[in-house]
Amino acid sequence: MAKGKKYPLLSFIIFLLTAAVLCLTALTLYTPVMQSFYPKKYAEAVEKYSQEYGVDEILIYAVIRTESGFKPDSVSSAGARGLTQITEDTFDWLLMKSGEDYDFDDLFNPEVSIEYGTYFLSILLKEYGSVETSVAAYHAGMGNVSSWLDDSQYSDDGINLKKIPISDTNHYVNKVMSAVDKYNKLYGG
């Protein structure tokens, strides 16, 4: 008689116990493993600027994760720098509004990048009132998004985008919003 056929009940019980142990192990490891993919690095700076500018911490983490993968020395093909990937023109505009004096290279400093990325998000959230529309403007620029909102082909209400005409921006918005969802699930946001 083949092994396992002699004691079918015992084999089944061993199978169930093994499956239960594997399931419990997977459940136990799921959150820490997923948190390593969706970390909360630079928490002190994120919390500080979240409070200062009234931007949800989860949104800040989602933008940083999407923009740079938490690498402070990141540079995009468009020349955007730092954790929050701000371009030189946008940084100069933000500096003019804030009255502070930094160099473009200062965006490689996580504190400066988080401050100005959060400041920019706060401006966009006040301007557009919608997180998804603000995230689209973070990626495609305020001029593009404002023109889309004025076009009934892309917006029914002038606040929300029903369609984003640039596929890269659409993909970006989906990535950020997916990251927001993951962060909320993992950290109870």
N, C-alpha and C positions, 0 to 999 in steps of 0.2 A: 504494500500500500504506500502511495506517495506521501511525503512529509506534509503535514497539515490536514490530510484527509482523515487521519486517525483521530485527531482531536479538533474537529471543525469549530466547536464552540470556543475553545481556548484560542485558536488562531484568530477568530473574529474579535474576541475580547482584546487580544494583544494589538490587533489592527486598530480598534477603536481607541485604545489608550494611546497608541502612537500618534494617531490623528489628533487627538485632544491635546497632547503635549506640543505637537507642531503648531496647532492653532493658537494655543496660549502663548507660545514663544513668539509667533508672528505678531500677535496683538500687543505683546509687551514691547517688542522692538519697533513697531510701526511708528509711534510718535517720535521717539528719539531719532530714528533714521530720517523721517520726513523733516524734522526740525533742522537736521544738518543740511538739507536741501533748501530749506526756507529759514535761514538763520535770522537772529536779531542782533547782528553785529552793530557796534557803535551805538549801543543802546542809550548811553548817557547823552550823547549829542542829539540823537533822534528824539528822545523824550524832551530835552530842553527846547529844541526848535519847534517841535510839535505843539508844545504849550505856548511858546512865544507867538507863533503864527496861526494857531488854531487849525492845524492840519492833522488829521488822524494819523497816528504812528504807523498803523498797518499800511496805509497808502504810501507813506514814505519808504517803508521797507520794501514794498512791492515795486516801487519805481527804482530804487537802488538795485534790487535783485535783477530787474529786467534790463536796466541800463548798463550796469557794469559787473554784475555778479559779485558785488562787494569788493572789487579790486580798485583801490584808490588811484592807481597809476594808469587806469584805462584811458585810451584815446580812441575816438571813433574815426571812421573814414571821413567824416565831415569836420574833424578836428575838435569835437566836443571832448571835454576833459573831466576826470574825476569820477567819484562814485555816482553822482547824479547827472553826468554827461551834459554839461552846459557848454554851449558854443561861446566864442569870444564876443560876438555881437550881443547875445542875450546877457552875458555877464556884465558887459559894459553898461547896458541899459539898466540892469538891476543895481549896479554900483551907483549909477547916477541917481536912481530913485532912493537908495538907502543913504547916500552921502558918505559911504565908507570908501576906504582906499586900499584896494588889493591889486595884485598883478594876476594876470590870467593863469600863471603857473601855480598860484595859491589854491586853485581848485584841486590840485593833487593832495592837499591837506584835507583829510576826511571831515574835520570840523567845519571848514569853510565850504566845502562842497555840500554837506548836509544843510548848513545854514541857508545857502543860496538856492539850492534845489527846493527846500521847503518854502522859502520866501516866494519863489517863482510859482510853486503850486498854490500858495495862498492867494496870490494875485489872480491866477487863473480860476480858482474856485469862486472868488468874489465876482469875477467878470462873467462867468458862464453859469454858475449855480448848479452845475451837474458834474459829478465826478468823471463820468466817461467823456463828456465833452471837454473838460479841463485836461484830461489825460491825452486826448487827441491833440489839443493845442500845445501841450508840452512837447509832443513829438513833431507835429506838422507846422506849428507856428500859429499865432493868434490871427494873423491876416487870413490864412487859409480857412481856419475854422469859422471865423466871422462871416466870410463869404459863403461858406457851406450852409450856415444857419439862416442866411438870407435867401437861400435857394430852396424852393419847395420840393425840388427833386431829392434833397438831402435832409431836410428838416420840415416837420409839420408845424412845430410850435416856436421855432427860433431859439430853443433852449437845448433840445435833445437832437442828436443826429440819428436818423433812421438808417442812413447809409453813409459810409465814409468812402469817398471816391479814390483815395490813394490806398492801394492794397497794403503797403508797408505800415501805414498808420493804422489801418484796420487791424492788422496782425498785432501791432504793438499794443493797441488798446485791449485786445482780447488777452494778450499775455499778462498785462498789468492787472486786469480785472480778475483773471484766473489766479494770479498770485495773491491778490487781496482775499479772494475766497479761501485759498489754502491757508494763508496766515490766520484768518478768522477761525477756521476749523481747528488748526493746530494750537492756537494760543487763546482761544475763547474770546475773540474780539466781538 
